[in-house]
Amino acid sequence: MGIAACDLRQHVIRPTLLYLQRPSSTAESLLLGAAACQSALGAALDDGTGRGLYCISDERHQQLWDQHLARDPELASQVRGLASQHAFLASPHLELTVNLRYATAIAWMLVESSVLVLPAADDLVGMAMIWRQVFQPDGSPRDFIDAWQRHVANLSQAA
C-alpha cells in the first residue's frame, strides 16, 4: 500500500513546489499522476529500473545534476537543501527512495529541464504525454490515465 493521494499532494508535492517557488496545480497533478504510474504512490519504491516515488534511475539523477542543476548554483543549492545533510554525501541516489520532498524536487526538475508546456490541471491526456516524455518513454498515455483513475481520482478530492 502506498501513500494516500491527498496526503502526498498536501504534505509533499505542494510544499515542495512552494519551496522551489513553482506553485502550480498542474505541476501538482502531473507529479501526483507520475507517482501513481511509476510506483503506485509509493507501494513499490525500488523496481530495479529506478528509485522512489517517481522511479528515477541513478543515471538520470546524476545527469540532471550535471547538465541542469550545475548550471544554476542557486537552484542547485535550493534542491540540495532538501536532501539529508550527511546521507546525501554518502549515497546521493538513496535520497530518491528515502526522502519524499527531495525526490519530488528532482522529479519536478526533470520536467522543468525538458522545457515543456504544461497542459491544464484537468487535462489527463496532456499530462500523460508529459509523463511519457519525461518519465516513461516506452509507456502508453493509457498507462498514466489508468494509474490516475486507480490511485488518484477518488482519493485526491480532499486536496
C-alpha positions as CSV (number, residue, x, y, z in Angstrom):
1,M,0.0,0.0,0.0
2,G,1.3,3.4,-0.9
3,I,0.6,6.9,0.3
4,A,-2.9,8.4,0.1
5,A,-3.0,10.7,-2.9
6,C,-4.5,13.6,-0.9
7,D,-1.7,13.3,1.7
8,L,1.0,13.1,-0.9
9,R,-0.3,16.2,-2.7
10,Q,-0.9,18.2,0.6
11,H,2.2,17.2,2.6
12,V,4.9,16.5,0.0
13,I,4.2,17.8,-3.5
14,R,2.6,21.1,-2.8
15,P,5.1,22.2,-0.1
16,T,8.0,21.1,-2.3
17,L,6.7,23.1,-5.3
18,L,6.1,26.1,-3.0
19,Y,9.6,25.8,-1.6
20,L,11.0,25.8,-5.1
21,Q,8.9,28.8,-5.9
22,R,7.0,26.9,-8.6
23,P,3.4,26.8,-7.3
24,S,1.1,25.2,-9.9
25,S,-2.0,23.0,-9.7
26,T,-0.9,21.4,-13.0
27,A,2.5,20.6,-11.6
28,E,0.9,19.1,-8.5
29,S,-1.4,16.9,-10.6
30,L,1.4,15.9,-13.0
31,L,3.7,14.8,-10.2
32,L,0.8,13.0,-8.4
33,G,0.0,11.1,-11.6
34,A,3.7,10.3,-12.2
35,A,4.0,8.9,-8.7
36,A,0.8,6.9,-9.2
37,C,2.1,5.5,-12.5
38,Q,5.7,5.0,-11.5
39,S,5.3,3.5,-8.0
40,A,1.6,3.2,-7.2
41,L,2.1,6.2,-4.9
42,G,5.0,4.6,-3.1
43,A,3.8,1.0,-2.9
44,A,7.0,-0.1,-4.8
45,L,10.0,2.2,-4.2
46,D,12.7,0.2,-6.0
47,D,11.8,-1.8,-9.0
48,G,15.3,-2.2,-10.4
49,T,14.9,0.4,-13.0
50,G,14.7,3.4,-10.8
51,R,14.2,4.7,-7.2
52,G,11.5,6.2,-5.2
53,L,8.0,7.6,-5.9
54,Y,9.0,8.6,-9.4
55,C,11.2,5.6,-10.3
56,I,14.2,7.8,-11.3
57,S,17.3,6.0,-12.3
58,D,20.7,6.8,-10.8
59,E,21.9,7.8,-14.2
60,R,19.0,10.3,-14.8
61,H,19.6,11.7,-11.3
62,Q,23.3,12.3,-12.0
63,Q,22.6,13.6,-15.5
64,L,20.1,16.2,-14.1
65,W,22.7,17.4,-11.6
66,D,25.5,17.5,-14.2
67,Q,23.5,19.1,-17.1
68,H,20.8,21.2,-15.5
69,L,21.3,22.0,-11.8
70,A,25.1,22.6,-12.1
71,R,24.3,25.5,-14.4
72,D,22.1,27.2,-11.8
73,P,24.0,27.3,-8.5
74,E,21.2,29.0,-6.6
75,L,18.6,26.4,-7.8
76,A,21.1,23.6,-7.1
77,S,21.6,24.9,-3.6
78,Q,17.9,25.1,-3.0
79,V,17.3,21.5,-4.2
80,R,20.3,20.3,-2.2
81,G,18.8,21.9,0.8
82,L,16.0,19.3,0.7
83,A,18.5,16.4,0.9
84,S,19.7,14.9,4.2
85,Q,22.9,16.6,5.3
86,H,25.1,13.5,5.8
87,A,23.3,10.8,4.0
88,F,23.3,12.7,0.7
89,L,27.1,12.8,0.8
90,A,27.4,9.0,1.4
91,S,24.7,7.9,-1.0
92,P,23.0,10.7,-3.0
93,H,20.9,8.3,-5.1
94,L,19.4,6.8,-2.0
95,E,17.7,10.1,-1.3
96,L,15.4,9.4,-4.2
97,T,14.0,6.5,-2.2
98,V,14.0,7.7,1.4
99,N,13.4,11.5,1.1
100,L,10.0,12.3,-0.5
101,R,10.5,16.0,-0.8
102,Y,13.9,15.6,-2.4
103,A,12.6,13.0,-4.8
104,T,9.7,15.3,-5.7
105,A,12.1,18.2,-6.3
106,I,14.2,16.1,-8.6
107,A,11.1,14.8,-10.4
108,W,10.0,18.4,-11.0
109,M,13.4,19.4,-12.1
110,L,13.3,16.6,-14.7
111,V,10.0,18.1,-16.0
112,E,11.3,21.6,-15.9
113,S,14.6,20.7,-17.7
114,S,12.6,19.2,-20.5
115,V,11.2,22.7,-21.3
116,L,7.6,21.5,-21.9
117,V,4.4,23.5,-21.9
118,L,2.2,22.3,-19.2
119,P,-1.4,21.4,-20.0
120,A,-4.4,22.4,-17.8
121,A,-4.6,20.7,-14.5
122,D,-7.6,18.6,-15.6
123,D,-6.1,17.5,-19.0
124,L,-5.1,13.9,-18.2
125,V,-4.1,13.2,-21.8
126,G,-1.8,16.2,-21.8
127,M,-0.3,15.2,-18.5
128,A,0.1,11.6,-19.8
129,M,2.1,12.9,-22.8
130,I,4.4,14.8,-20.5
131,W,4.8,11.8,-18.2
132,R,5.6,9.6,-21.1
133,Q,8.2,12.1,-22.5
134,V,9.9,12.7,-19.1
135,F,9.4,9.5,-17.0
136,Q,8.5,6.6,-19.3
137,P,9.3,7.0,-23.0
138,D,8.2,3.4,-23.7
139,G,4.9,3.8,-21.7
140,S,1.5,4.5,-23.1
141,P,-0.6,7.5,-22.2
142,R,-3.3,4.9,-21.3
143,D,-0.9,3.7,-18.5
144,F,-0.9,7.1,-16.9
145,I,-4.7,7.6,-17.2
146,D,-5.3,4.1,-15.8
147,A,-2.9,4.7,-12.8
148,W,-4.6,8.1,-12.2
149,Q,-8.0,6.5,-12.2
150,R,-6.9,3.7,-9.9
151,H,-4.8,5.6,-7.4
152,V,-5.7,9.3,-7.6
153,A,-9.2,10.1,-9.0
154,N,-11.2,9.3,-5.9
155,L,-8.5,10.0,-3.3
156,S,-7.4,13.4,-4.4
157,Q,-10.8,15.0,-4.0
158,A,-9.9,16.2,-0.4
159,A,-6.9,18.2,-1.6
